[in-house]
Amino acid sequence: MGDLLQYVVVLVMAICLAVGYIIKHSLDFIPNKYIPLIMAVLGVTLNVWVNGWEFTPEILLGGLASGLASTGAFEAVRNLTEKEADK
């Protein structure tokens, strides 16, 4: 897990987090099960764009890791806030 974190691009993760939040709370016609897939594709696209439209395996992995990390970050924050509300 620690080796995978070196590939996360914070800028890409933040954009994916914001877009994922918008999809989850505003676009009811998109099922929640597709949000990680959408974030992975968006993460790769954003990471390729950030790197000057160059495509390498590292850029692919960075985009995938960043997009999927955004869904994990959203779930972690949601779980923490729900536990705080239950107290």
N, CA, C and O atoms as a CHARMM CRD file, in Angstrom:
* protein
*
  348
    1    1 MET  N      0.82600  -1.19400   0.00000 PROA 1      0.00000
    2    1 MET  CA     0.00000   0.00000   0.00000 PROA 1      0.00000
    3    1 MET  C      0.86400   1.24700   0.00000 PROA 1      0.00000
    4    1 MET  O      0.55200   2.21200  -0.69800 PROA 1      0.00000
    5    2 GLY  N      1.93800   1.24700   0.76600 PROA 2      0.00000
    6    2 GLY  CA     2.81600   2.41000   0.83500 PROA 2      0.00000
    7    2 GLY  C      3.47100   2.72600  -0.50200 PROA 2      0.00000
    8    2 GLY  O      3.67000   3.89400  -0.83900 PROA 2      0.00000
    9    3 ASP  N      3.80700   1.68800  -1.26500 PROA 3      0.00000
   10    3 ASP  CA     4.40800   1.91300  -2.57800 PROA 3      0.00000
   11    3 ASP  C      3.42100   2.54800  -3.54900 PROA 3      0.00000
   12    3 ASP  O      3.81500   3.32800  -4.41500 PROA 3      0.00000
   13    4 LEU  N      2.15800   2.22100  -3.40900 PROA 4      0.00000
   14    4 LEU  CA     1.13700   2.77400  -4.29500 PROA 4      0.00000
   15    4 LEU  C      0.88600   4.25500  -4.00200 PROA 4      0.00000
   16    4 LEU  O      0.53500   5.01100  -4.90800 PROA 4      0.00000
   17    5 LEU  N      1.06100   4.67100  -2.76400 PROA 5      0.00000
   18    5 LEU  CA     0.82000   6.06600  -2.39000 PROA 5      0.00000
   19    5 LEU  C      1.78600   7.03000  -3.06700 PROA 5      0.00000
   20    5 LEU  O      1.46300   8.20900  -3.20700 PROA 5      0.00000
   21    6 GLN  N      2.94500   6.57300  -3.48700 PROA 6      0.00000
   22    6 GLN  CA     3.89400   7.45300  -4.15900 PROA 6      0.00000
   23    6 GLN  C      3.38400   7.89800  -5.52200 PROA 6      0.00000
   24    6 GLN  O      3.87200   8.88400  -6.07400 PROA 6      0.00000
   25    7 TYR  N      2.40600   7.18000  -6.06900 PROA 7      0.00000
   26    7 TYR  CA     1.86300   7.51800  -7.38400 PROA 7      0.00000
   27    7 TYR  C      0.66200   8.45800  -7.32200 PROA 7      0.00000
   28    7 TYR  O      0.24000   8.98000  -8.35400 PROA 7      0.00000
   29    8 VAL  N      0.10500   8.68200  -6.13600 PROA 8      0.00000
   30    8 VAL  CA    -1.07300   9.54400  -6.01100 PROA 8      0.00000
   31    8 VAL  C     -0.67600  10.98800  -6.28500 PROA 8      0.00000
   32    8 VAL  O      0.26400  11.51000  -5.68700 PROA 8      0.00000
   33    9 VAL  N     -1.40300  11.62400  -7.19500 PROA 9      0.00000
   34    9 VAL  CA    -1.19700  13.02000  -7.54300 PROA 9      0.00000
   35    9 VAL  C     -2.29200  13.80800  -6.82500 PROA 9      0.00000
   36    9 VAL  O     -3.47400  13.64600  -7.12700 PROA 9      0.00000
   37   10 VAL  N     -1.90100  14.65800  -5.87800 PROA 10     0.00000
   38   10 VAL  CA    -2.86400  15.33400  -5.01000 PROA 10     0.00000
   39   10 VAL  C     -3.83000  16.20000  -5.81800 PROA 10     0.00000
   40   10 VAL  O     -5.02400  16.21900  -5.52100 PROA 10     0.00000
   41   11 LEU  N     -3.34900  16.90500  -6.81300 PROA 11     0.00000
   42   11 LEU  CA    -4.20600  17.75600  -7.63300 PROA 11     0.00000
   43   11 LEU  C     -5.28500  16.92800  -8.33800 PROA 11     0.00000
   44   11 LEU  O     -6.45900  17.29900  -8.34100 PROA 11     0.00000
   45   12 VAL  N     -4.88200  15.82200  -8.92500 PROA 12     0.00000
   46   12 VAL  CA    -5.83100  14.95200  -9.62500 PROA 12     0.00000
   47   12 VAL  C     -6.81400  14.34700  -8.63400 PROA 12     0.00000
   48   12 VAL  O     -8.00600  14.25200  -8.92700 PROA 12     0.00000
   49   13 MET  N     -6.33200  13.93600  -7.46800 PROA 13     0.00000
   50   13 MET  CA    -7.20000  13.35900  -6.45700 PROA 13     0.00000
   51   13 MET  C     -8.23300  14.37700  -5.98100 PROA 13     0.00000
   52   13 MET  O     -9.40000  14.03100  -5.80100 PROA 13     0.00000
   53   14 ALA  N     -7.82200  15.61700  -5.77700 PROA 14     0.00000
   54   14 ALA  CA    -8.74700  16.65100  -5.30700 PROA 14     0.00000
   55   14 ALA  C     -9.83300  16.94500  -6.33800 PROA 14     0.00000
   56   14 ALA  O    -11.00000  17.10700  -5.98200 PROA 14     0.00000
   57   15 ILE  N     -9.45800  17.01500  -7.60400 PROA 15     0.00000
   58   15 ILE  CA   -10.45500  17.25500  -8.65100 PROA 15     0.00000
   59   15 ILE  C    -11.42400  16.07100  -8.73400 PROA 15     0.00000
   60   15 ILE  O    -12.63500  16.26300  -8.84500 PROA 15     0.00000
   61   16 CYS  N    -10.89800  14.87000  -8.68200 PROA 16     0.00000
   62   16 CYS  CA   -11.76300  13.69000  -8.72400 PROA 16     0.00000
   63   16 CYS  C    -12.68700  13.64400  -7.50800 PROA 16     0.00000
   64   16 CYS  O    -13.84900  13.25900  -7.63300 PROA 16     0.00000
   65   17 LEU  N    -12.19400  14.02700  -6.35400 PROA 17     0.00000
   66   17 LEU  CA   -13.02000  14.05400  -5.14700 PROA 17     0.00000
   67   17 LEU  C    -14.19000  15.01000  -5.32000 PROA 17     0.00000
   68   17 LEU  O    -15.32200  14.68000  -4.96700 PROA 17     0.00000
   69   18 ALA  N    -13.92100  16.19600  -5.86400 PROA 18     0.00000
   70   18 ALA  CA   -14.98100  17.18300  -6.07800 PROA 18     0.00000
   71   18 ALA  C    -15.99400  16.69600  -7.11200 PROA 18     0.00000
   72   18 ALA  O    -17.20000  16.82600  -6.90600 PROA 18     0.00000
   73   19 VAL  N    -15.51600  16.14000  -8.21500 PROA 19     0.00000
   74   19 VAL  CA   -16.42300  15.64900  -9.25500 PROA 19     0.00000
   75   19 VAL  C    -17.23400  14.46100  -8.72900 PROA 19     0.00000
   76   19 VAL  O    -18.43100  14.36200  -9.00100 PROA 19     0.00000
   77   20 GLY  N    -16.60300  13.57400  -7.99200 PROA 20     0.00000
   78   20 GLY  CA   -17.30900  12.43200  -7.41800 PROA 20     0.00000
   79   20 GLY  C    -18.39000  12.86400  -6.43900 PROA 20     0.00000
   80   20 GLY  O    -19.47000  12.27400  -6.39600 PROA 20     0.00000
   81   21 TYR  N    -18.09800  13.89600  -5.65200 PROA 21     0.00000
   82   21 TYR  CA   -19.09400  14.42800  -4.72000 PROA 21     0.00000
   83   21 TYR  C    -20.29100  14.97800  -5.48800 PROA 21     0.00000
   84   21 TYR  O    -21.43800  14.73800  -5.11200 PROA 21     0.00000
   85   22 ILE  N    -20.02700  15.70700  -6.54800 PROA 22     0.00000
   86   22 ILE  CA   -21.11100  16.26600  -7.36800 PROA 22     0.00000
   87   22 ILE  C    -21.94800  15.15300  -7.98600 PROA 22     0.00000
   88   22 ILE  O    -23.17700  15.22400  -7.98800 PROA 22     0.00000
   89   23 ILE  N    -21.28600  14.12900  -8.50700 PROA 23     0.00000
   90   23 ILE  CA   -22.01700  13.00900  -9.10600 PROA 23     0.00000
   91   23 ILE  C    -22.89100  12.32300  -8.06200 PROA 23     0.00000
   92   23 ILE  O    -24.06100  12.04000  -8.31600 PROA 23     0.00000
   93   24 LYS  N    -22.32300  12.05700  -6.89000 PROA 24     0.00000
   94   24 LYS  CA   -23.05600  11.32800  -5.85100 PROA 24     0.00000
   95   24 LYS  C    -24.26300  12.09600  -5.34500 PROA 24     0.00000
   96   24 LYS  O    -25.31200  11.50400  -5.09400 PROA 24     0.00000
   97   25 HSD  N    -24.13000  13.40800  -5.19300 PROA 25     0.00000
   98   25 HSD  CA   -25.19600  14.18200  -4.57000 PROA 25     0.00000
   99   25 HSD  C    -26.10200  14.93100  -5.54400 PROA 25     0.00000
  100   25 HSD  O    -27.12300  15.47500  -5.12100 PROA 25     0.00000
  101   26 SER  N    -25.76800  14.97800  -6.81700 PROA 26     0.00000
  102   26 SER  CA   -26.58200  15.75600  -7.75100 PROA 26     0.00000
  103   26 SER  C    -27.11200  14.96400  -8.94100 PROA 26     0.00000
  104   26 SER  O    -28.16400  15.30200  -9.48400 PROA 26     0.00000
  105   27 LEU  N    -26.42200  13.94700  -9.34200 PROA 27     0.00000
  106   27 LEU  CA   -26.80900  13.21200 -10.54700 PROA 27     0.00000
  107   27 LEU  C    -27.37600  11.84400 -10.16400 PROA 27     0.00000
  108   27 LEU  O    -26.65800  10.84400 -10.13400 PROA 27     0.00000
  109   28 ASP  N    -28.65500  11.82100  -9.87800 PROA 28     0.00000
  110   28 ASP  CA   -29.29800  10.59600  -9.39300 PROA 28     0.00000
  111   28 ASP  C    -29.39000   9.49300 -10.43900 PROA 28     0.00000
  112   28 ASP  O    -29.58200   8.32900 -10.08800 PROA 28     0.00000
  113   29 PHE  N    -29.25700   9.83900 -11.71700 PROA 29     0.00000
  114   29 PHE  CA   -29.36600   8.82400 -12.76100 PROA 29     0.00000
  115   29 PHE  C    -28.09900   7.97900 -12.89700 PROA 29     0.00000
  116   29 PHE  O    -28.10400   6.98600 -13.62400 PROA 29     0.00000
  117   30 ILE  N    -27.02000   8.35000 -12.21600 PROA 30     0.00000
  118   30 ILE  CA   -25.78200   7.55800 -12.24000 PROA 30     0.00000
  119   30 ILE  C    -25.74000   6.71500 -10.96300 PROA 30     0.00000
  120   30 ILE  O    -25.67100   7.27100  -9.86600 PROA 30     0.00000
  121   31 PRO  N    -25.78000   5.38700 -11.08600 PROA 31     0.00000
  122   31 PRO  CA   -25.71700   4.53600  -9.88600 PROA 31     0.00000
  123   31 PRO  C    -24.37400   4.68700  -9.16100 PROA 31     0.00000
  124   31 PRO  O    -23.33400   4.88600  -9.78800 PROA 31     0.00000
  125   32 ASN  N    -24.41800   4.59000  -7.84600 PROA 32     0.00000
  126   32 ASN  CA   -23.21100   4.74500  -7.03200 PROA 32     0.00000
  127   32 ASN  C    -22.12700   3.73600  -7.37700 PROA 32     0.00000
  128   32 ASN  O    -20.94000   4.01300  -7.20700 PROA 32     0.00000
  129   33 LYS  N    -22.53400   2.56200  -7.86300 PROA 33     0.00000
  130   33 LYS  CA   -21.53400   1.52100  -8.16000 PROA 33     0.00000
  131   33 LYS  C    -20.60900   1.91600  -9.31000 PROA 33     0.00000
  132   33 LYS  O    -19.53500   1.33300  -9.45400 PROA 33     0.00000
  133   34 TYR  N    -21.00200   2.89400 -10.13200 PROA 34     0.00000
  134   34 TYR  CA   -20.17600   3.32600 -11.25200 PROA 34     0.00000
  135   34 TYR  C    -19.25300   4.49300 -10.91600 PROA 34     0.00000
  136   34 TYR  O    -18.40400   4.85500 -11.73000 PROA 34     0.00000
  137   35 ILE  N    -19.40000   5.07800  -9.75000 PROA 35     0.00000
  138   35 ILE  CA   -18.57700   6.24100  -9.40400 PROA 35     0.00000
  139   35 ILE  C    -17.08400   5.89300  -9.35300 PROA 35     0.00000
  140   35 ILE  O    -16.28900   6.66700  -9.88500 PROA 35     0.00000
  141   36 PRO  N    -16.65400   4.78200  -8.74900 PROA 36     0.00000
  142   36 PRO  CA   -15.21300   4.46800  -8.79000 PROA 36     0.00000
  143   36 PRO  C    -14.66500   4.31100 -10.20800 PROA 36     0.00000
  144   36 PRO  O    -13.54800   4.74400 -10.48900 PROA 36     0.00000
  145   37 LEU  N    -15.43500   3.70400 -11.09200 PROA 37     0.00000
  146   37 LEU  CA   -15.01000   3.55200 -12.48800 PROA 37     0.00000
  147   37 LEU  C    -14.86700   4.92200 -13.15100 PROA 37     0.00000
  148   37 LEU  O    -13.88400   5.18100 -13.84400 PROA 37     0.00000
  149   38 ILE  N    -15.84200   5.78500 -12.93700 PROA 38     0.00000
  150   38 ILE  CA   -15.79000   7.13300 -13.50600 PROA 38     0.00000
  151   38 ILE  C    -14.58600   7.89100 -12.96400 PROA 38     0.00000
  152   38 ILE  O    -13.90800   8.58900 -13.71800 PROA 38     0.00000
  153   39 MET  N    -14.30900   7.76300 -11.66100 PROA 39     0.00000
  154   39 MET  CA   -13.17100   8.46300 -11.05900 PROA 39     0.00000
  155   39 MET  C    -11.84500   7.92000 -11.57700 PROA 39     0.00000
  156   39 MET  O    -10.89700   8.68400 -11.75600 PROA 39     0.00000
  157   40 ALA  N    -11.76200   6.60700 -11.82300 PROA 40     0.00000
  158   40 ALA  CA   -10.53600   6.02700 -12.37600 PROA 40     0.00000
  159   40 ALA  C    -10.26500   6.56500 -13.77700 PROA 40     0.00000
  160   40 ALA  O     -9.13600   6.93700 -14.09600 PROA 40     0.00000
  161   41 VAL  N    -11.30000   6.60300 -14.61100 PROA 41     0.00000
  162   41 VAL  CA   -11.13600   7.13100 -15.97800 PROA 41     0.00000
  163   41 VAL  C    -10.81000   8.61600 -15.94500 PROA 41     0.00000
  164   41 VAL  O     -9.93100   9.07600 -16.67500 PROA 41     0.00000
  165   42 LEU  N    -11.51500   9.37200 -15.09900 PROA 42     0.00000
  166   42 LEU  CA   -11.24400  10.80400 -14.97200 PROA 42     0.00000
  167   42 LEU  C     -9.83300  11.04000 -14.43700 PROA 42     0.00000
  168   42 LEU  O     -9.13900  11.94700 -14.89600 PROA 42     0.00000
  169   43 GLY  N     -9.40700  10.22900 -13.47000 PROA 43     0.00000
  170   43 GLY  CA    -8.06200  10.36400 -12.91100 PROA 43     0.00000
  171   43 GLY  C     -6.98000  10.15000 -13.95600 PROA 43     0.00000
  172   43 GLY  O     -6.00600  10.90100 -14.01000 PROA 43     0.00000
  173   44 VAL  N     -7.14700   9.13000 -14.78500 PROA 44     0.00000
  174   44 VAL  CA    -6.17300   8.87900 -15.85100 PROA 44     0.00000
  175   44 VAL  C     -6.16800  10.03700 -16.84100 PROA 44     0.00000
  176   44 VAL  O     -5.10500  10.51600 -17.23600 PROA 44     0.00000
  177   45 THR  N     -7.35100  10.48500 -17.24000 PROA 45     0.00000
  178   45 THR  CA    -7.44600  11.58500 -18.19700 PROA 45     0.00000
  179   45 THR  C     -6.79600  12.85500 -17.64600 PROA 45     0.00000
  180   45 THR  O     -6.03400  13.51900 -18.34900 PROA 45     0.00000
  181   46 LEU  N     -7.09400  13.18800 -16.40100 PROA 46     0.00000
  182   46 LEU  CA    -6.50200  14.38200 -15.79000 PROA 46     0.00000
  183   46 LEU  C     -4.98900  14.25800 -15.64800 PROA 46     0.00000
  184   46 LEU  O     -4.26300  15.22400 -15.88400 PROA 46     0.00000
  185   47 ASN  N     -4.51200  13.07900 -15.26500 PROA 47     0.00000
  186   47 ASN  CA    -3.07800  12.89400 -15.08000 PROA 47     0.00000
  187   47 ASN  C     -2.33300  12.97000 -16.41200 PROA 47     0.00000
  188   47 ASN  O     -1.21900  13.49100 -16.47500 PROA 47     0.00000
  189   48 VAL  N     -2.94300  12.45500 -17.46500 PROA 48     0.00000
  190   48 VAL  CA    -2.33500  12.57500 -18.79300 PROA 48     0.00000
  191   48 VAL  C     -2.28700  14.05100 -19.18900 PROA 48     0.00000
  192   48 VAL  O     -1.28400  14.51600 -19.73000 PROA 48     0.00000
  193   49 TRP  N     -3.36800  14.78800 -18.92000 PROA 49     0.00000
  194   49 TRP  CA    -3.41500  16.21300 -19.24800 PROA 49     0.00000
  195   49 TRP  C     -2.37000  17.00100 -18.46600 PROA 49     0.00000
  196   49 TRP  O     -1.67300  17.84400 -19.03000 PROA 49     0.00000
  197   50 VAL  N     -2.26200  16.72500 -17.16200 PROA 50     0.00000
  198   50 VAL  CA    -1.29700  17.42100 -16.31300 PROA 50     0.00000
  199   50 VAL  C      0.13100  17.18000 -16.78800 PROA 50     0.00000
  200   50 VAL  O      0.99100  18.04900 -16.64100 PROA 50     0.00000
  201   51 ASN  N      0.38400  16.01600 -17.34900 PROA 51     0.00000
  202   51 ASN  CA     1.72800  15.65400 -17.80500 PROA 51     0.00000
  203   51 ASN  C      1.94100  15.95500 -19.28500 PROA 51     0.00000
  204   51 ASN  O      2.76700  15.31400 -19.93500 PROA 51     0.00000
  205   52 GLY  N      1.21000  16.91500 -19.81500 PROA 52     0.00000
  206   52 GLY  CA     1.43500  17.36100 -21.18200 PROA 52     0.00000
  207   52 GLY  C      1.03500  16.35600 -22.24100 PROA 52     0.00000
  208   52 GLY  O      1.69100  16.24700 -23.27800 PROA 52     0.00000
  209   53 TRP  N     -0.04100  15.61700 -21.98700 PROA 53     0.00000
  210   53 TRP  CA    -0.57100  14.62500 -22.92500 PROA 53     0.00000
  211   53 TRP  C      0.42500  13.51800 -23.23400 PROA 53     0.00000
  212   53 TRP  O      0.36100  12.89500 -24.29400 PROA 53     0.00000
  213   54 GLU  N      1.34200  13.27800 -22.31200 PROA 54     0.00000
  214   54 GLU  CA     2.26900  12.15100 -22.42300 PROA 54     0.00000
  215   54 GLU  C      1.62700  10.96200 -21.71500 PROA 54     0.00000
  216   54 GLU  O      0.98900  11.12900 -20.67600 PROA 54     0.00000
  217   55 PHE  N      1.79000   9.77800 -22.26400 PROA 55     0.00000
  218   55 PHE  CA     1.17600   8.58700 -21.67400 PROA 55     0.00000
  219   55 PHE  C      2.24000   7.53200 -21.43700 PROA 55     0.00000
  220   55 PHE  O      2.82900   7.00200 -22.37800 PROA 55     0.00000
  221   56 THR  N      2.47900   7.23300 -20.16100 PROA 56     0.00000
  222   56 THR  CA     3.40700   6.18500 -19.76500 PROA 56     0.00000
  223   56 THR  C      2.71000   5.30400 -18.73100 PROA 56     0.00000
  224   56 THR  O      1.66900   5.69300 -18.20000 PROA 56     0.00000
  225   57 PRO  N      3.25200   4.14500 -18.43900 PROA 57     0.00000
  226   57 PRO  CA     2.63700   3.30500 -17.39800 PROA 57     0.00000
  227   57 PRO  C      2.57200   4.00300 -16.03600 PROA 57     0.00000
  228   57 PRO  O      1.62100   3.79500 -15.28200 PROA 57     0.00000
  229   58 GLU  N      3.57000   4.82500 -15.71700 PROA 58     0.00000
  230   58 GLU  CA     3.56300   5.53900 -14.44500 PROA 58     0.00000
  231   58 GLU  C      2.43800   6.57200 -14.40400 PROA 58     0.00000
  232   58 GLU  O      1.80600   6.76100 -13.36500 PROA 58     0.00000
  233   59 ILE  N      2.19100   7.23000 -15.51500 PROA 59     0.00000
  234   59 ILE  CA     1.10500   8.20800 -15.58100 PROA 59     0.00000
  235   59 ILE  C     -0.23900   7.48500 -15.49300 PROA 59     0.00000
  236   59 ILE  O     -1.15600   7.97300 -14.83200 PROA 59     0.00000
  237   60 LEU  N     -0.36700   6.35000 -16.13600 PROA 60     0.00000
  238   60 LEU  CA    -1.57900   5.54000 -16.03200 PROA 60     0.00000
  239   60 LEU  C     -1.82600   5.12700 -14.58100 PROA 60     0.00000
  240   60 LEU  O     -2.92900   5.29200 -14.06100 PROA 60     0.00000
  241   61 LEU  N     -0.79800   4.59500 -13.94000 PROA 61     0.00000
  242   61 LEU  CA    -0.92700   4.15900 -12.55600 PROA 61     0.00000
  243   61 LEU  C     -1.23000   5.33500 -11.63500 PROA 61     0.00000
  244   61 LEU  O     -2.04500   5.21200 -10.72000 PROA 61     0.00000
  245   62 GLY  N     -0.58300   6.47200 -11.86900 PROA 62     0.00000
  246   62 GLY  CA    -0.84600   7.65700 -11.05100 PROA 62     0.00000
  247   62 GLY  C     -2.27800   8.14000 -11.18100 PROA 62     0.00000
  248   62 GLY  O     -2.89600   8.53700 -10.19300 PROA 62     0.00000
  249   63 GLY  N     -2.80900   8.10600 -12.39700 PROA 63     0.00000
  250   63 GLY  CA    -4.19600   8.50900 -12.60900 PROA 63     0.00000
  251   63 GLY  C     -5.17400   7.55700 -11.95200 PROA 63     0.00000
  252   63 GLY  O     -6.12800   7.98300 -11.30200 PROA 63     0.00000
  253   64 LEU  N     -4.93300   6.26300 -12.12300 PROA 64     0.00000
  254   64 LEU  CA    -5.80300   5.27300 -11.49000 PROA 64     0.00000
  255   64 LEU  C     -5.75400   5.36900  -9.97300 PROA 64     0.00000
  256   64 LEU  O     -6.79000   5.35200  -9.30900 PROA 64     0.00000
  257   65 ALA  N     -4.54300   5.47100  -9.42700 PROA 65     0.00000
  258   65 ALA  CA    -4.39300   5.55800  -7.97000 PROA 65     0.00000
  259   65 ALA  C     -5.05200   6.82200  -7.42800 PROA 65     0.00000
  260   65 ALA  O     -5.68900   6.78500  -6.37500 PROA 65     0.00000
  261   66 SER  N     -4.90500   7.93200  -8.13100 PROA 66     0.00000
  262   66 SER  CA    -5.48400   9.19300  -7.66600 PROA 66     0.00000
  263   66 SER  C     -7.00700   9.18100  -7.74700 PROA 66     0.00000
  264   66 SER  O     -7.68600   9.61300  -6.81500 PROA 66     0.00000
  265   67 GLY  N     -7.53600   8.69000  -8.85000 PROA 67     0.00000
  266   67 GLY  CA    -8.98600   8.62600  -8.99800 PROA 67     0.00000
  267   67 GLY  C     -9.63400   7.70500  -7.97600 PROA 67     0.00000
  268   67 GLY  O    -10.65200   8.05300  -7.37600 PROA 67     0.00000
  269   68 LEU  N     -9.05000   6.54000  -7.77900 PROA 68     0.00000
  270   68 LEU  CA    -9.61300   5.60000  -6.81600 PROA 68     0.00000
  271   68 LEU  C     -9.36300   6.04600  -5.37700 PROA 68     0.00000
  272   68 LEU  O    -10.17400   5.76200  -4.49500 PROA 68     0.00000
  273   69 ALA  N     -8.24700   6.74300  -5.12800 PROA 69     0.00000
  274   69 ALA  CA    -7.98700   7.27100  -3.78700 PROA 69     0.00000
  275   69 ALA  C     -9.02400   8.32500  -3.41400 PROA 69     0.00000
  276   69 ALA  O     -9.34900   8.48700  -2.23700 PROA 69     0.00000
  277   70 SER  N     -9.54600   9.04500  -4.41300 PROA 70     0.00000
  278   70 SER  CA   -10.56900  10.04200  -4.11000 PROA 70     0.00000
  279   70 SER  C    -11.84100   9.39000  -3.58400 PROA 70     0.00000
  280   70 SER  O    -12.49500   9.93900  -2.69700 PROA 70     0.00000
  281   71 THR  N    -12.20100   8.22300  -4.12200 PROA 71     0.00000
  282   71 THR  CA   -13.38800   7.54000  -3.60100 PROA 71     0.00000
  283   71 THR  C    -13.12000   7.00200  -2.20300 PROA 71     0.00000
  284   71 THR  O    -14.00700   7.02200  -1.35000 PROA 71     0.00000
  285   72 GLY  N    -11.92200   6.52700  -1.96500 PROA 72     0.00000
  286   72 GLY  CA   -11.56000   6.06900  -0.62600 PROA 72     0.00000
  287   72 GLY  C    -11.52900   7.20300   0.37900 PROA 72     0.00000
  288   72 GLY  O    -11.95000   7.02800   1.52200 PROA 72     0.00000
  289   73 ALA  N    -11.03700   8.36300  -0.03100 PROA 73     0.00000
  290   73 ALA  CA   -11.00700   9.52200   0.86400 PROA 73     0.00000
  291   73 ALA  C    -12.42000   9.98000   1.19900 PROA 73     0.00000
  292   73 ALA  O    -12.70900  10.33800   2.34100 PROA 73     0.00000
  293   74 PHE  N    -13.29900   9.96700   0.20300 PROA 74     0.00000
  294   74 PHE  CA   -14.69000  10.36300   0.45600 PROA 74     0.00000
  295   74 PHE  C    -15.33000   9.41800   1.46900 PROA 74     0.00000
  296   74 PHE  O    -15.99200   9.86800   2.40400 PROA 74     0.00000
  297   75 GLU  N    -15.13900   8.12400   1.29000 PROA 75     0.00000
  298   75 GLU  CA   -15.72300   7.15000   2.21100 PROA 75     0.00000
  299   75 GLU  C    -15.13500   7.28000   3.60800 PROA 75     0.00000
  300   75 GLU  O    -15.86100   7.14900   4.59300 PROA 75     0.00000
  301   76 ALA  N    -13.84200   7.53500   3.71500 PROA 76     0.00000
  302   76 ALA  CA   -13.20900   7.68900   5.02600 PROA 76     0.00000
  303   76 ALA  C    -13.78100   8.89800   5.76800 PROA 76     0.00000
  304   76 ALA  O    -14.09900   8.80700   6.95300 PROA 76     0.00000
  305   77 VAL  N    -13.91100  10.01700   5.07700 PROA 77     0.00000
  306   77 VAL  CA   -14.47700  11.21800   5.70100 PROA 77     0.00000
  307   77 VAL  C    -15.92800  10.98100   6.08200 PROA 77     0.00000
  308   77 VAL  O    -16.36100  11.38600   7.16000 PROA 77     0.00000
  309   78 ARG  N    -16.67900  10.33100   5.20900 PROA 78     0.00000
  310   78 ARG  CA   -18.08600  10.04400   5.50600 PROA 78     0.00000
  311   78 ARG  C    -18.21500   9.15600   6.74200 PROA 78     0.00000
  312   78 ARG  O    -19.06100   9.40500   7.60000 PROA 78     0.00000
  313   79 ASN  N    -17.38800   8.13100   6.83500 PROA 79     0.00000
  314   79 ASN  CA   -17.44000   7.23800   7.99400 PROA 79     0.00000
  315   79 ASN  C    -17.04500   7.95600   9.28000 PROA 79     0.00000
  316   79 ASN  O    -17.64400   7.72400  10.33000 PROA 79     0.00000
  317   80 LEU  N    -16.04600   8.82100   9.20200 PROA 80     0.00000
  318   80 LEU  CA   -15.63800   9.57000  10.39800 PROA 80     0.00000
  319   80 LEU  C    -16.71200  10.54000  10.84800 PROA 80     0.00000
  320   80 LEU  O    -16.96400  10.67100  12.04600 PROA 80     0.00000
  321   81 THR  N    -17.34900  11.22300   9.90800 PROA 81     0.00000
  322   81 THR  CA   -18.38600  12.18300  10.28800 PROA 81     0.00000
  323   81 THR  C    -19.63300  11.47300  10.80500 PROA 81     0.00000
  324   81 THR  O    -20.31200  12.00000  11.68700 PROA 81     0.00000
  325   82 GLU  N    -19.94600  10.30500  10.28700 PROA 82     0.00000
  326   82 GLU  CA   -21.09400   9.54400  10.80100 PROA 82     0.00000
  327   82 GLU  C    -20.84100   9.07400  12.20900 PROA 82     0.00000
  328   82 GLU  O    -21.75200   9.08700  13.03600 PROA 82     0.00000
  329   83 LYS  N    -19.61100   8.65300  12.50600 PROA 83     0.00000
  330   83 LYS  CA   -19.28700   8.21500  13.86900 PROA 83     0.00000
  331   83 LYS  C    -19.35200   9.37200  14.84600 PROA 83     0.00000
  332   83 LYS  O    -19.77900   9.19400  15.98600 PROA 83     0.00000
  333   84 GLU  N    -18.93100  10.56400  14.41500 PROA 84     0.00000
  334   84 GLU  CA   -19.00100  11.74400  15.26800 PROA 84     0.00000
  335   84 GLU  C    -20.46000  12.13500  15.52700 PROA 84     0.00000
  336   84 GLU  O    -20.79900  12.57500  16.62600 PROA 84     0.00000
  337   85 ALA  N    -21.31000  11.97600  14.53100 PROA 85     0.00000
  338   85 ALA  CA   -22.73100  12.33200  14.69200 PROA 85     0.00000
  339   85 ALA  C    -23.44400  11.35500  15.62900 PROA 85     0.00000
  340   85 ALA  O    -24.41500  11.72700  16.28800 PROA 85     0.00000
  341   86 ASP  N    -22.96800  10.10100  15.69100 PROA 86     0.00000
  342   86 ASP  CA   -23.59100   9.10300  16.53900 PROA 86     0.00000
  343   86 ASP  C    -23.26600   9.30300  18.02100 PROA 86     0.00000
  344   86 ASP  O    -23.98400   8.79200  18.88000 PROA 86     0.00000
  345   87 LYS  N    -22.21400  10.02400  18.32700 PROA 87     0.00000
  346   87 LYS  CA   -21.79200  10.18300  19.73700 PROA 87     0.00000
  347   87 LYS  C    -22.68600  11.09900  20.50000 PROA 87     0.00000
  348   87 LYS  O    -22.46300  11.33100  21.68800 PROA 87     0.00000
